[in-house]
Amino acid sequence: MSRTSPEDSKYPDVIIEGHDYDGIKEYDNPMPAWWLWIFYATIAWSVFYIAALGAGWIADYDTQLERGKERIAQKQAAAAELAPVIEVNEETLTDLLDDQEALSRGADVYATRCAQCHGAEGQGGIGAPFDDDDWLFADGLVSQFEIIRDGLAAEGMPAHDRMLDDQEIADVTAFINSF
Ligand code: HEC
């Protein structure tokens, strides 16, 4: 490969005078045009960027953070609609005891998830009967709700929190008190 000699070059090499460090000298060659243009472009961009930030054309950090939080809130609201959050206390569960719709939903849940252990008529089997007023573990409606949701691991009563949502558990709580 042949090198362009200084004489043929577009830029005659000029040594920078008085610029000598331990015998190392420098030529005063111009920067390549492509490099300069990229450099000018970054300067132009920085001016535009600062102006655009000030004018609000480009969102600053805080604005982007706020928008992100809004999107999270929207997604959480949408998720909450899919799995309704219900209030569970003695009062709301007592209201379900004579709510025919809740009882019939509870009956469906009972037939598929509970009857095999507690008996189709609530007469008991592997699990305790529901056709009397005696409760071995539960103390009140909320306590029944919690036993159905969390199970009684030591007794062999499975947790249902992964198969049933709170509404379904509330419905079946009401239903087992109707035997
Ligand atoms: C794999 C069998 C099994 C299934 C399925 C099951 N249970 Fe149980 N459950 C038990 C056992 C065992 C106990 C403990 C009671 C006992 O020792 O008699 C129990 C206890 C309970 C208690 C407490 C009873 C008390 O006397 O305090 C409730 C309430 C209850 N189950 C409701 C349900 C409901 C509602 C379902 C359906 C969503 C269900 N169970 C599904 C086996 C089961």
Boltz pocket constraint, residues with backbone or C-beta under 6 A from the ligand:
constraints:
  - pocket:
      binder: B
      contacts: [[A, 109], [A, 110], [A, 113], [A, 114], [A, 115], [A, 116], [A, 117], [A, 118], [A, 126], [A, 127], [A, 128], [A, 129], [A, 134], [A, 135], [A, 136], [A, 137], [A, 138], [A, 144], [A, 147], [A, 148], [A, 152], [A, 155], [A, 156], [A, 157], [A, 158], [A, 160], [A, 172], [A, 173], [A, 176]]
      max_distance: 6.0
